[in-house]
Amino acid sequence: MFMFRNCAVLLVIGSVCCFIFGLFHLYAEVEPNACRMTYMFSEPLFAPVGVKNGDRYPNYGLYYYYEGLRQPVDPLKRKMTGAPVIFIPGNAGSYKQVRSLGSVALRKAMSDDAGIRLDYYTIDFDEELSALYGGYLHRQLSYLKLCVRTILSIYEDRTEQPSIVLIGHSMGGKLAQSVLVDPAIGQHINTIISISTPLDKPVLNLDGQLETFYAQTDDVLEKLRTATVPTSTTNVCESLHQRPPSVVRMASQESSARLDNVLLISTGGGNRDLLVRPGLTTSRFNDLHAMTSAIPRVSLSCDHLSAVWCLQFMQAINRFLFSIAHVRDDRSSVVFGTNKQRNLQSALAHFVKPRRRQQSTVHLGVIGSWHEEKRLVINKFFTNGLKGIYYDLIGLQRQERYKKMAIEALNVDDDDWLFGCAAEEHHKTGQLYCEKATSLMHLVQRLPNEDHDPRSIAILDLHNLRKTYLQWTHVVVRLPPSQRRTGYNLDIYDPKERVSDIRMPRWYTMARLPLINETLQGTLHHRIRIAEMVDPYQSIRVIVEPLQCINPEYRVTARLCVPWAAGFERYQTLKSVDQKPQLFANVPTLVPRHYNTTLNPVTLDLYLDPVCRYRISYEYSYASALSRLVLEFYGWLPAHLACVLLIVLRKQVQLFHEVGSFRSLRPYVGYLQYTSLYVVTGCRLLKKLIITSRILPEPENLDYSINVSIVIHCAAMALSLLATLCTWLALTLYGNAFYRVALRLTRLSQASSNIMISIMTNLPITYGILTIATAVGSCSGIALLLAFVFYFLILSNAYKDYLEDFLWQKAANLVRGKPAAVAQDDVTEGEQKRNEDQLQEKEGNEENEEEEEQKGEESEPCLGLQNFSFHVTLLLMLLMKLLLNAPSSLAWLRSRRHGIALPDPNLYTSIVVLGSLSLLLQLRAPQKCSGYWMLSIVLYFLAGIVLLYCQAAIYRLNYVLAAAFALLALHQSLWILWRRVAGI
């Protein structure tokens, strides 16, 4: 037992250190912000648009965005000719965030020869905190529907009803998706683009209304739209580029649901967005998902706020919108095309890969410089550029083992430079050339290269080319005339030598594992396949060290593909010896059940610079893994903290220290425990039993490693101990300071506050009625705040009085004990011996009397407010309930300005807590009574319920905490009632 206790202590300390280490390394993988600011070329202006029946929403508004015009614009009175786009802001977002999108669209319209223009509208939601309080979402959705109807009425004079594009940032994207719940509105929606939006589940589920909103939307979309869920055989990495599941679905003509005509596009910001994790930004109802780091001509990561002003990203969105818009035949207005398949292909071209015409035949002719190359590795560059067109013929007939060809062209821009052909000899010169050739540009990848031009690389399968095109003899590289340095790299290789299969290292693997000691000079491509990478927090650090470089500036581009997560391609770049030669590999979402990562591993493609040789190794990245663990699972902390407090309370209700003992002064008694770890392990076994039996409601689907739960739980244990020590310090030293703060918060005079404290101390049930009335009349959060403040002040006064009595008693004992000690020093040895003999004679006769005297002299137990450890735990539970009510309290404070009544989701649980607390104080709880063992078992069950049902659904903690307070009050009430009845 002693050894187990030591191991548990070490486990707790180690887990806490891991959590703190992860906090300090949250930016381990975060790249610098490479976004360029979007500037307006004229003054941004917002014209208010009257919304029919919008009077019910006095704090909301609809605006039309324009720039530079001196005359005010009224869209309701002016003929609008553009294609309508609505921007929907998110959590605490401003309607003015549309400026970047609108300004880029206005500049693009000026240079558009086809005459396409977009009309941008934006909605003002009063910067409400819709991600924290779900009561906002239903109101915002209703107003959004009114805005859509209003904008449709603006364009109703057109012969065909226009379709609208919705662009939502953060929670605005979820509102845009939820519009489809109403089919009457959904039929007028063309495309929805969500930017950094938690689509299928919220970041923090703090509110039951928030969960209801998500559930209602998903239930309706399940019926009206086709969903795509990854299965155990899904592998989006098999092709050169990830094909969204919707493309496959449309190709097989499986789209039959009513709302499948709406194109849904979701985007994520990548590793810079620490507010909305990448794994939350996709949805099973999407047609296409893309990370900004993989979007062509963007190729960077955006944080949550920069996603609405990043120039590269704003240009990409507007390029797509212009591509699906067209001018009507009568040239009177611009509309969005309604052919979803065509729009989806355009989205693929702008968000995944630029579109190239496949199998297009071109005439090359003999004009130009033609050469034939038979080497396996070629690095050919022209430093001063080329004056004419240069052709290189690369033969397809190679040894059987050389099946792959990697080829990279430098500074060729968007020109067609790669072809396949059947070479022939010129009848005069005998030179090999190709009269006709077929473009292979659809196989070319444009890889991001940070500040430089993208790298154009193609990986060709020579065996398939020879088998498919029997008449082909060569691959042609065409270099156009240029004044810049131009050329190409070629690497023909055996694929068995360029693929390395590794397994995810265990977390206890400390060593760096070698992969390749030294690559060959000229190596252009190497693939690493990683099996058993299943959890979002797992991370591998791949070290690519340049050994010998011809040029000190080199380029290494890594492409990470997760086979079960479409749209989560990630690119990383190394470009100089001054940079750390490291790349990180991890997955955004948990692997699907029964998925075989050995057959379908995570792939990391390394596109190396052939000017160097490299040493490649890998190791388990503790900094990245722990930072991702904190980022992914910090939302579990409230549930584990509540579990710890319930376990501590279970121990404290049976523990009564003696009045005047030193242990009675320590409010942190019971917090130095490890028994709550039993609950963590026990709940994992209980979860399987519940799922198998199907008697109780199914627990939350959180199939993560137990390591995650242990780290988070130990962090909660440390947090509870820290909170207790801070409370103890505040009770002892800063009671007066908190008293002054309370006076400012409540705006009471000192005399009034003294009366309130006196009422709560002597007649707590009256104060309970007062706080409950406050909760019903205003907001439960306000009532909880008042209860917490005065409960703290009562404990502070009681603790100070008790501490003062304790010190006076010790001082009095010390003073009384000093003469006796002096007298005893003066007693002679003979007198001491006689006294001892007398005591021995009386010892046997007075045994029973001494026992009775000892019973009578037993110290009084700490009851009521003197049991400080018990009340400190209740105070922390009350504080936790107060923090859980904070979002609804903020919503209530903001809504008061406009006279809006919002529902209070935690009113009833708050009433239970306030009533139970006042009853406990009225009964001078805790009292020393029987039945605590039953209460202890119930608290154990509540702790288990917390871990089974409240880790993701944080709002359910309100019910558990209310149940704990109610059980304590019920137990104390029944005991006192039984004692009085028995006494009668």
Secondary structure, DSSP 4 states (H G I P E B T S, - for coil): -HHHHHHHHHHHHHHHHHHHHHHHTTTSSPPP--PPBP--SS-EEEEEE--TTGGG-TT-EEEEEEES-SS---TTTS---SEEEEEE--TT--GGGGHHHHHHHHHHHHT-TT---EEEEEEE-TT--TTT-THHHHHHHHHHHHHHHHHHHHTTTSSSPPPEEEEEETHHHHHHHHGGGSHHHHTTEEEEEEES---SS-SSB--HHHHHHHHHHHHHHHHHS------TT--TTSSSSPPPHHHHHHHTT---STTTTSEEEEEE--TT-SSS-GGGS--TT-SEEEEGGGSTTT-S---TTGGGTBHHHHHHHHHHHHHHEEE-TTSS-EEE---HHHHHHHHHHHHT-----TT-EEE--S-SEEEEE--SEEEEEETT-BSS-EEEEEES---TT--EEEEEEES-TTS--EEEE--EE-TTT--EE-SEEEE-GGGEEEE--TTSPPEEEEEEEHHHHHHH-TT--EEEEEE--BSS-EEEEEEEE-GGGSEEEEEPPPTT--SPEEEES-PPTT--EEEEEEES--STT--EEEEEEEEEESSSEEEEEEEEE-TTSTT--EEEEEEETTS--EEEE--SSPPPTT--TTTS-EEEEEE--TTEEEEEEEEE-HHHHHHHHHHHHGGGHHHHHHHHHHHHHHHHTT--PBTT-GGGG-TTTT-S--THHHHHHHHHHHHHHHHHH--SPPPP-----HHHHHHHHHHHHHHHHHHHHHHHHHHHHSHHHHHHHHHHHHT--HHHHHHHHHHHHH-HHHHHHHHHHHHHHT-HHHHHHHHHHHHHHHHHHHHHHHHHHHHHHHHHHHHHHHHHHHHHHHS-HHHHHHHHHHHHHHHHHTHHHHHHHHHHTPPPB--GGG-HHHHHHHHHHHHHHHHHTHHHHHHHHHHGGGT-----TTHHHHHHHHHHHHHHHHTTSPP--S-HHHHHHHHHHHHHHHHHHSSSBGGGHHHHHHHHHHHHHHHHHHHHHHHHHHH-
